Amino acid sequence: MSTPGCYVARFDDGSEAVRVIDPDGAEINDDDATCISDMLGELLDELSRRGFDATSAVFAINRRTDGTP
């Protein structure tokens, strides 16, 4: 994810993993997407222990390289 863009991450029931996709639905498998998947997987594990339904979660990640929030 070295360029600005919007990325979507969600828990995939079939693979039991977090998938990271672009807005058009194409899967992203670069190093940044792997990191996002791992970190969100840990978050969802903790939330699941507290009764949260991981399959209902959708995360949108907007990346900007100009430093604006």
C-alpha positions as CSV (number, residue, x, y, z in Angstrom):
1,M,0.0,0.0,0.0
2,S,2.6,2.5,-1.0
3,T,0.1,4.7,-2.8
4,P,-3.0,6.5,-1.5
5,G,-6.2,4.6,-1.7
6,C,-9.1,3.0,0.1
7,Y,-8.8,-0.6,1.3
8,V,-11.4,-2.8,2.8
9,A,-10.8,-5.5,5.3
10,R,-13.3,-8.1,6.6
11,F,-13.3,-11.5,8.3
12,D,-13.8,-14.4,5.9
13,D,-15.8,-17.1,7.5
14,G,-14.6,-19.8,5.1
15,S,-10.9,-19.2,5.6
16,E,-11.1,-17.9,9.2
17,A,-8.8,-15.0,8.2
18,V,-9.2,-11.3,7.5
19,R,-9.2,-10.5,3.8
20,V,-8.0,-7.1,2.5
21,I,-9.5,-6.0,-0.8
22,D,-9.5,-2.8,-2.9
23,P,-12.8,-0.9,-3.4
24,D,-13.5,-3.0,-6.6
25,G,-13.2,-6.3,-4.6
26,A,-9.8,-7.4,-5.9
27,E,-7.8,-9.1,-3.1
28,I,-4.6,-7.3,-2.0
29,N,-1.7,-9.5,-0.9
30,D,1.2,-7.2,-0.4
31,D,3.2,-6.8,2.9
32,D,1.0,-3.9,4.1
33,A,-2.2,-6.0,3.5
34,T,-0.6,-8.9,5.4
35,C,0.1,-6.6,8.3
36,I,-3.4,-5.2,8.3
37,S,-4.9,-8.7,8.2
38,D,-2.7,-9.9,11.1
39,M,-3.5,-6.8,13.3
40,L,-7.2,-6.9,12.6
41,G,-7.2,-10.6,13.2
42,E,-5.8,-10.0,16.7
43,L,-8.4,-7.3,17.3
44,L,-11.3,-9.5,16.1
45,D,-10.0,-12.4,18.3
46,E,-10.2,-10.1,21.4
47,L,-13.6,-8.8,20.4
48,S,-14.9,-12.3,19.8
49,R,-13.9,-13.2,23.4
50,R,-16.2,-10.4,24.5
51,G,-19.1,-11.6,22.4
52,F,-18.6,-9.6,19.2
53,D,-19.7,-11.2,16.0
54,A,-16.5,-11.0,13.8
55,T,-18.5,-11.7,10.6
56,S,-20.4,-8.4,11.0
57,A,-17.2,-6.3,11.0
58,V,-16.0,-4.3,8.0
59,F,-13.0,-2.1,8.2
60,A,-12.3,0.7,5.7
61,I,-8.7,1.9,5.6
62,N,-7.9,5.2,3.9
63,R,-4.2,5.7,3.2
64,R,-2.8,9.1,2.4
65,T,0.8,9.9,1.7
66,D,0.5,13.7,2.1
67,G,0.4,13.5,5.9
68,T,-3.2,14.8,6.3
69,P,-5.4,13.1,8.9
